[in-house]
Amino acid sequence: MDIKKTVMAVLPEIPELEEVDFSKYSTPYWSVLAEFERSGRRGLVEFQRFVEENGEGTLVGRLLISILQYLLIRYRRYGEYSTVKPAVKIFITLKGWLNENGYEGDWLKILHSFIGYLVDMMPAIAEHEECDVANAYLTLIHSLTIEAEDTFTEEYYAELEEKASSNLRNLREKCGIDGETAKENGKGC
C-alpha cells in the first residue's frame, strides 16, 4: 500500500502532504485506511462517514493526532521543512474536529502538548515563505499561543506567547507589514 496515496485520500484538502516523506510513518489503522482508499471516497468528511459506518468514529481524531505527531517528529528530528505547513494545517483541522465532535478536553491536551512545536517552526516559516503567507501562518500560531496562555497557568505558555509575539513582530518589521499582534491590540482568540 502506498501510504502517501492513502493519507492523501483522507486529507486531499492539505495538498502540501504530497511533499512529505511518509516512508517511516506507522499506524495501527492500516486496515481501515486501506479499506477507505479502496472505497474510492476522498476527504476528511467522507473518511469520518466511512469510519462511523463501521462504528469507529473516534478513529478520525486518533488518525489526525498520529499524522500530526509524525510530522512534528520529522521536523524536529530531520529538519524537514516540507512537514511545517501540513503540521500547522493538521493542528487546526484537529482543533476544529475535536471541538465540533465534543472533545474539547482532548483539544486542550493537544494544545498543551504541541503548541511549543509550532512556535519552534515560526522562524523557518518566516525564512521560507513569502511575506503574506508567512504573516498568515505566524499570526495563526501566535493566536494559538494566546489561547494556550489564557488556558494554562504554567509560565511556559506565557514564555511561548512572548516568543511567538517576537517572531511575528520581527517578520512584520522585515516585511514592512503594519499591524499589532493580537495581544498588543487587546484581542485574543
Backbone hydrogen bonds in HBPLUS format (Angstrom, degrees):
<---DONOR---> <-ACCEPTOR-->    atom                        ^
c    i                          cat <-CA-CA->   ^        H-A-AA   ^      H-
h    n   atom  resd res      DA  || num        DHA   H-A  angle D-A-AA Bond
n    s   type  num  typ     dist DA aas  dist angle  dist       angle   num
A0006-THR N   A0002-ASP O   3.02 MM   4  6.33 151.9  2.10 149.8 158.7     1
A0007-VAL N   A0003-ILE O   2.79 MM   4  6.03 165.3  1.81 158.5 161.4     2
A0008-MET N   A0004-LYS O   2.87 MM   4  6.03 159.6  1.91 149.1 155.4     3
A0009-ALA N   A0005-LYS O   2.98 MM   4  6.19 132.9  2.21 134.4 146.5     4
A0009-ALA N   A0006-THR O   3.10 MM   3  5.04 127.6  2.39  92.7 106.7     5
A0010-VAL N   A0006-THR O   3.28 MM   4  6.67 144.8  2.42 143.5 151.6     6
A0010-VAL N   A0007-VAL O   3.09 MM   3  5.25 124.8  2.41  98.7 112.1     7
A0011-LEU N   A0007-VAL O   2.84 MM   4  6.07 156.0  1.90 151.5 159.6     8
A0043-GLY N   A0009-ALA O   2.79 MM  34  6.12 163.4  1.82 159.1 164.7     9
A0014-ILE N   A0011-LEU O   3.07 MM   3  5.73 169.0  2.08 119.9 122.9    10
A0017-LEU N   A0014-ILE O   3.04 MM   3  5.99 171.0  2.05 129.1 132.0    11
A0018-GLU N   A0015-PRO O   3.03 MM   3  5.83 166.2  2.05 122.5 126.5    12
A0019-GLU N   A0016-GLU O   3.09 MM   3  5.74 154.8  2.15 115.8 121.7    13
A0020-VAL N   A0017-LEU O   3.08 MM   3  5.23 160.6  2.12 108.6 114.8    14
A0025-TYR N   A0022-PHE O   3.06 MM   3  5.11 162.0  2.09 108.6 114.4    15
A0033-LEU N   A0029-TYR O   2.94 MM   4  6.15 167.1  1.96 162.0 166.3    16
A0034-ALA N   A0030-TRP O   2.77 MM   4  5.95 161.2  1.81 158.6 163.8    17
A0035-GLU N   A0031-SER O   3.00 MM   4  6.17 158.4  2.05 143.8 149.7    18
A0036-PHE N   A0032-VAL O   2.88 MM   4  6.11 157.9  1.93 149.6 156.0    19
A0037-GLU N   A0033-LEU O   2.91 MM   4  6.16 164.1  1.93 151.9 155.9    20
A0038-ARG N   A0034-ALA O   2.97 MM   4  6.18 162.4  2.00 149.9 154.6    21
A0039-SER N   A0035-GLU O   3.01 MM   4  6.18 130.7  2.26 138.7 151.7    22
A0039-SER N   A0036-PHE O   3.03 MM   3  5.05 132.4  2.27  96.7 110.4    23
A0040-GLY N   A0037-GLU O   3.20 MM   3  5.71 157.2  2.26 111.2 117.5    24
A0047-PHE N   A0043-GLY O   2.88 MM   4  6.13 150.4  1.97 146.4 155.9    25
A0048-GLN N   A0044-LEU O   2.86 MM   4  6.09 157.5  1.91 148.7 154.2    26
A0049-ARG N   A0045-VAL O   3.02 MM   4  6.33 161.3  2.05 147.4 152.2    27
A0050-PHE N   A0046-GLU O   2.85 MM   4  6.02 159.9  1.89 147.5 153.6    28
A0051-VAL N   A0047-PHE O   2.91 MM   4  6.20 166.0  1.93 158.7 160.2    29
A0052-GLU N   A0048-GLN O   2.91 MM   4  6.04 154.5  1.97 149.6 157.4    30
A0053-GLU N   A0049-ARG O   2.90 MM   4  6.10 151.2  1.99 149.5 156.8    31
A0054-ASN N   A0051-VAL O   3.08 MM   3  5.00 133.6  2.30  92.6 105.7    32
A0056-GLU N   A0051-VAL O   2.75 MM   5  5.04 169.7  1.76 147.1 144.5    33
A0055-GLY N   A0052-GLU O   2.97 MM   3  4.79 163.2  2.00 105.7 107.9    34
A0059-LEU N   A0056-GLU O   3.02 MM   3  5.61 158.8  2.06 119.6 126.5    35
A0060-VAL N   A0057-GLY O   3.46 MM   3  6.31 161.8  2.50 119.5 121.2    36
A0062-ARG N   A0058-THR O   3.33 MM   4  6.67 166.6  2.35 152.1 155.9    37
A0063-LEU N   A0059-LEU O   2.83 MM   4  5.96 157.4  1.88 152.8 158.5    38
A0064-LEU N   A0060-VAL O   2.97 MM   4  6.24 164.3  2.00 154.6 158.7    39
A0065-ILE N   A0061-GLY O   2.96 MM   4  6.17 161.1  2.00 151.3 156.3    40
A0066-SER N   A0062-ARG O   2.95 MM   4  6.11 155.3  2.01 143.2 150.4    41
A0067-ILE N   A0063-LEU O   2.92 MM   4  6.23 159.0  1.97 155.4 160.0    42
A0068-LEU N   A0064-LEU O   2.89 MM   4  6.08 163.1  1.92 150.3 155.5    43
A0069-GLN N   A0065-ILE O   2.88 MM   4  6.07 167.3  1.89 154.6 157.6    44
A0070-TYR N   A0066-SER O   3.07 MM   4  6.28 156.7  2.13 143.1 149.5    45
A0071-LEU N   A0067-ILE O   2.95 MM   4  6.23 162.6  1.98 155.0 159.0    46
A0072-LEU N   A0068-LEU O   2.94 MM   4  6.19 163.1  1.97 157.1 161.8    47
A0073-ILE N   A0069-GLN O   2.91 MM   4  6.08 158.1  1.96 150.1 156.1    48
A0074-ARG N   A0070-TYR O   2.92 MM   4  6.16 162.9  1.95 152.6 157.3    49
A0075-TYR N   A0071-LEU O   3.00 MM   4  6.24 154.3  2.07 146.0 153.0    50
A0076-ARG N   A0072-LEU O   2.85 MM   4  6.01 171.7  1.86 152.1 154.9    51
A0077-ARG N   A0073-ILE O   2.75 MM   4  5.66 168.1  1.76 155.1 159.2    52
A0078-TYR N   A0074-ARG O   2.95 MM   4  5.44 151.8  2.03 129.1 138.3    53
A0079-GLY N   A0075-TYR O   2.77 MM   4  4.43 134.8  1.97 122.7 129.6    54
A0083-THR N   A0080-GLU O   3.18 MM   3  5.98 169.1  2.19 121.1 124.5    55
A0084-VAL N   A0081-TYR O   2.94 MM   3  5.43 161.1  1.97 121.7 127.3    56
A0087-ALA N   A0083-THR O   2.99 MM   4  5.96 147.5  2.09 141.8 151.3    57
A0088-VAL N   A0084-VAL O   3.07 MM   4  6.43 159.3  2.11 158.5 163.3    58
A0089-LYS N   A0085-LYS O   3.00 MM   4  6.23 164.7  2.03 152.6 157.1    59
A0090-ILE N   A0086-PRO O   2.79 MM   4  5.95 155.5  1.85 150.9 157.3    60
A0091-PHE N   A0087-ALA O   2.89 MM   4  6.01 153.2  1.97 144.7 152.6    61
A0092-ILE N   A0088-VAL O   3.06 MM   4  6.36 159.1  2.11 150.1 154.3    62
A0093-THR N   A0089-LYS O   2.90 MM   4  6.06 155.7  1.96 142.7 150.5    63
A0094-LEU N   A0090-ILE O   2.76 MM   4  5.85 157.0  1.81 148.5 154.6    64
A0095-LYS N   A0091-PHE O   2.97 MM   4  6.26 152.0  2.05 141.4 149.2    65
A0096-GLY N   A0092-ILE O   3.00 MM   4  6.29 167.3  2.02 153.7 155.5    66
A0097-TRP N   A0093-THR O   2.85 MM   4  6.06 167.8  1.86 153.8 157.6    67
A0098-LEU N   A0094-LEU O   2.86 MM   4  5.88 172.8  1.86 154.4 156.9    68
A0099-ASN N   A0095-LYS O   3.03 MM   4  6.08 168.7  2.04 151.2 154.9    69
A0100-GLU N   A0096-GLY O   2.87 MM   4  5.87 160.0  1.91 150.5 156.7    70
A0101-ASN N   A0097-TRP O   3.04 MM   4  6.04 137.3  2.23 142.4 152.6    71
A0103-TYR N   A0098-LEU O   2.70 MM   5  4.71 159.4  1.75 158.7 151.2    72
A0102-GLY N   A0099-ASN O   3.46 MM   3  5.38 167.8  2.48 104.8 104.9    73
A0106-ASP N   A0103-TYR O   2.99 MM   3  5.26 121.7  2.35 102.8 117.4    74
A0107-TRP N   A0103-TYR O   3.03 MM   4  6.45 148.9  2.13 149.8 159.5    75
A0108-LEU N   A0104-GLU O   3.06 MM   4  6.43 155.1  2.12 150.3 155.9    76
A0109-LYS N   A0105-GLY O   3.15 MM   4  6.48 146.7  2.26 139.8 148.6    77
A0110-ILE N   A0106-ASP O   2.98 MM   4  6.29 154.4  2.04 149.1 155.7    78
A0111-LEU N   A0107-TRP O   2.83 MM   4  6.12 166.8  1.85 159.7 163.0    79
A0112-HIS N   A0108-LEU O   2.86 MM   4  5.92 163.1  1.89 144.4 149.7    80
A0113-SER N   A0109-LYS O   2.95 MM   4  6.05 151.9  2.03 142.3 149.6    81
A0114-PHE N   A0110-ILE O   2.85 MM   4  5.83 158.1  1.90 157.7 162.2    82
A0115-ILE N   A0111-LEU O   3.24 MM   4  5.39 154.6  2.31 140.5 140.5    83
A0117-TYR N   A0114-PHE O   3.07 MM   3  5.50 134.9  2.28 110.3 121.2    84
A0119-VAL N   A0115-ILE O   3.10 MM   4  6.46 158.2  2.15 153.5 159.6    85
A0120-ASP N   A0116-GLY O   3.01 MM   4  6.25 153.2  2.09 143.1 150.3    86
A0121-MET N   A0117-TYR O   3.17 MM   4  6.48 127.3  2.46 136.4 149.8    87
A0121-MET N   A0118-LEU O   3.01 MM   3  5.03 136.2  2.21  96.6 109.4    88
A0122-MET N   A0119-VAL O   3.13 MM   3  5.33 153.2  2.20 106.1 114.1    89
A0125-ILE N   A0121-MET O   3.06 MM   4  6.36 156.0  2.12 157.1 164.7    90
A0126-ALA N   A0122-MET O   2.96 MM   4  6.23 164.3  1.99 158.2 162.2    91
A0127-GLU N   A0123-PRO O   2.96 MM   4  6.15 143.1  2.09 142.0 152.1    92
A0128-HIS N   A0124-ALA O   2.93 MM   4  6.05 156.0  1.98 150.9 156.3    93
A0129-GLU N   A0125-ILE O   3.01 MM   4  5.72 156.3  2.06 154.8 157.1    94
A0134-ALA N   A0130-GLU O   2.87 MM   4  6.00 173.9  1.88 168.7 170.8    95
A0135-ASN N   A0131-CYS O   2.81 MM   4  5.88 158.8  1.85 149.3 155.6    96
A0136-ALA N   A0132-ASP O   3.11 MM   4  6.27 153.5  2.18 138.7 145.2    97
A0137-TYR N   A0133-VAL O   3.04 MM   4  6.36 166.7  2.06 157.4 159.9    98
A0138-LEU N   A0134-ALA O   2.83 MM   4  5.95 171.2  1.84 157.8 160.9    99
A0139-THR N   A0135-ASN O   2.87 MM   4  5.82 154.3  1.93 143.2 150.6   100
A0140-LEU N   A0136-ALA O   3.05 MM   4  6.21 157.5  2.11 144.1 150.1   101
A0141-ILE N   A0137-TYR O   2.93 MM   4  6.21 167.4  1.94 156.0 159.0   102
A0142-HIS N   A0138-LEU O   2.85 MM   4  5.95 158.4  1.90 144.4 151.1   103
A0143-SER N   A0139-THR O   2.94 MM   4  6.18 155.8  2.00 146.1 152.3   104
A0144-LEU N   A0140-LEU O   3.06 MM   4  6.39 147.3  2.17 146.5 155.6   105
A0144-LEU N   A0141-ILE O   3.12 MM   3  5.06 119.9  2.50  93.3 108.4   106
A0145-THR N   A0141-ILE O   3.01 MM   4  6.40 142.7  2.15 145.8 156.3   107
A0145-THR N   A0142-HIS O   3.05 MM   3  5.07 122.2  2.40  94.8 109.7   108
A0146-ILE N   A0142-HIS O   3.05 MM   4  6.43 146.6  2.16 147.7 157.0   109
A0147-GLU N   A0143-SER O   3.06 MM   4  6.37 155.1  2.12 142.4 148.9   110
A0148-ALA N   A0144-LEU O   2.94 MM   4  6.22 155.6  2.00 143.7 150.2   111
A0149-GLU N   A0145-THR O   2.81 MM   4  5.99 161.3  1.84 146.8 152.2   112
A0150-ASP N   A0146-ILE O   2.86 MM   4  6.02 157.6  1.91 151.1 157.0   113
A0151-THR N   A0147-GLU O   3.02 MM   4  6.08 130.3  2.27 137.6 150.5   114
A0151-THR N   A0148-ALA O   3.13 MM   3  5.03 132.0  2.37  93.6 106.9   115
A0152-PHE N   A0148-ALA O   2.85 MM   4  5.84 166.7  1.87 161.6 162.7   116
A0157-TYR N   A0154-GLU O   3.21 MM   3  6.03 145.5  2.34 118.9 123.9   117
A0158-ALA N   A0155-GLU O   3.00 MM   3  5.26 125.5  2.31 105.1 119.3   118
A0159-GLU N   A0155-GLU O   2.99 MM   4  6.35 156.6  2.05 156.3 163.7   119
A0160-LEU N   A0156-TYR O   2.86 MM   4  6.18 148.4  1.96 143.7 153.1   120
A0161-GLU N   A0157-TYR O   3.03 MM   4  6.19 156.9  2.08 138.3 144.0   121
A0162-GLU N   A0158-ALA O   3.01 MM   4  6.28 157.6  2.06 145.4 151.3   122
A0163-LYS N   A0159-GLU O   2.93 MM   4  6.17 159.5  1.97 148.9 154.5   123
A0164-ALA N   A0160-LEU O   2.81 MM   4  6.03 163.7  1.84 155.3 159.9   124
A0165-SER N   A0161-GLU O   2.80 MM   4  5.92 159.9  1.84 150.2 156.2   125
A0166-SER N   A0162-GLU O   2.91 MM   4  6.09 155.2  1.98 145.4 152.1   126
A0167-ASN N   A0163-LYS O   2.94 MM   4  6.22 160.4  1.98 149.8 154.9   127
A0168-LEU N   A0164-ALA O   2.93 MM   4  6.14 160.1  1.97 150.5 155.8   128
A0169-ARG N   A0165-SER O   2.87 MM   4  6.09 164.3  1.90 150.8 155.2   129
A0170-ASN N   A0166-SER O   2.89 MM   4  6.05 163.0  1.92 152.1 156.8   130
A0171-LEU N   A0167-ASN O   3.03 MM   4  6.23 159.1  2.08 146.0 151.5   131
A0172-ARG N   A0168-LEU O   2.97 MM   4  6.19 169.1  1.98 154.6 157.6   132
A0173-GLU N   A0169-ARG O   2.86 MM   4  6.02 154.1  1.92 149.5 156.9   133
A0174-LYS N   A0170-ASN O   2.92 MM   4  6.08 165.4  1.95 149.4 153.5   134
A0175-CYS N   A0171-LEU O   2.85 MM   4  6.03 155.1  1.91 153.6 160.8   135
A0176-GLY N   A0172-ARG O   2.85 MM   4  5.65 113.9  2.29 134.4 148.3   136
A0177-ILE N   A0172-ARG O   2.82 MM   5  4.65 154.5  1.88 138.6 143.6   137
A0176-GLY N   A0173-GLU O   3.32 MM   3  5.13 149.7  2.41  95.1 103.8   138
A0185-ASN N   A0181-THR O   2.99 MM   4  6.20 146.0  2.11 152.2 162.6   139
A0187-LYS N   A0182-ALA O   2.70 MM   5  4.91 146.0  1.81 164.5 156.7   140
A0186-GLY N   A0183-LYS O   3.01 MM   3  4.92 152.4  2.09  98.0 106.8   141
